[in-house]
Amino acid sequence: MDYKFDERGIPPKIREALEQLSESIPEGGTKAAKVNPVSAADASASIGAEYNQAEVQAIATLANANKAAINALISALTTAGLMEA
């Protein structure tokens, strides 16, 4: 096969995609705010054959922590101008 590369060794189609991506990034290299990782325990580690109140609570705690992290990511990306509100 005949491959065409630019002076940096990047195939033209990939170079074009990278240029389009770079045009969508705001000037000044704005970074999104830091979002803390979810620290809730993995709910699947403690689930038995039948659910008990503690297991259900662990699942709810993990779901709530995931929701908070997702909302923080959305907020950080929107504030940084990397995502529309």
N, C-alpha and C positions, 0 to 999 in steps of 0.2 A: 504494500500500500504506500501511496505517496502522501506523506504528512507535511503540512506547511506550518512552520513555526515563526513567530516574530523574533526579534533580537534577544528577547529574554527567555526564549524556549517555551513560550506559552502558545498553545494552539489558538487559532483565531476565534473560534466560537467561545472558548472559555474566557479569552481576553475580553470579548464583547460583553459577556455576562458579568465579569468582574467590573468592567467600566460602568455598566448600568447599575450595579449594586452600589458602587462608590458614589454615584450621583444621587442616590436616595439617602445617603448619610448626611445629616446636618453639618454645616461648616463648623470648624473649631473642635471637631472630635468629641462632641458631647457624649458623656457616658451616663448610663442610667444609674440611679442610686443603688446601693448595695441592698440586697434582699437576703435575709438570714435563711439558712436551710431549715427544713422542717425537722424538729427535734423530738416529735412524739414517737413513742415506741411503735414498732411494727406490730400491728394488731394480729396478724396471722400467726405469730409465734406463740400466742397463748390461747388460741381457740380450740376448745374440746369438741367432742361429738355433739353435745348439746350446749347451747349458749347459756351463760349465766350473766348476771347483772354486770360483773366486772369486765367480762369480755365485750359486752355490748358497749359499755362505757369507753373501753379502749378503742373500739372502732369509731365511736362518735368523736373522741378526742383527736384521733388521727385525721378524720374527715374535716373537723373544724380547723386543725392546723394546716391542712392542705389548702382549704378555702382561703385562709388568711394569707398564706404564701402566694397563692395565685393572684389574689387581689393586690398584694404588694408589688408583684411583678408587673401587673397591668398598670398600676399607678406609676411605678418607676419608669417604665418604657414610655408612657404617655407624657410624663413630666420632662423626660429627656428629648422629646420630640421624635422618638423612634417608632411611635405607634399613634394612630389617630384615636381620639377619645370617642 
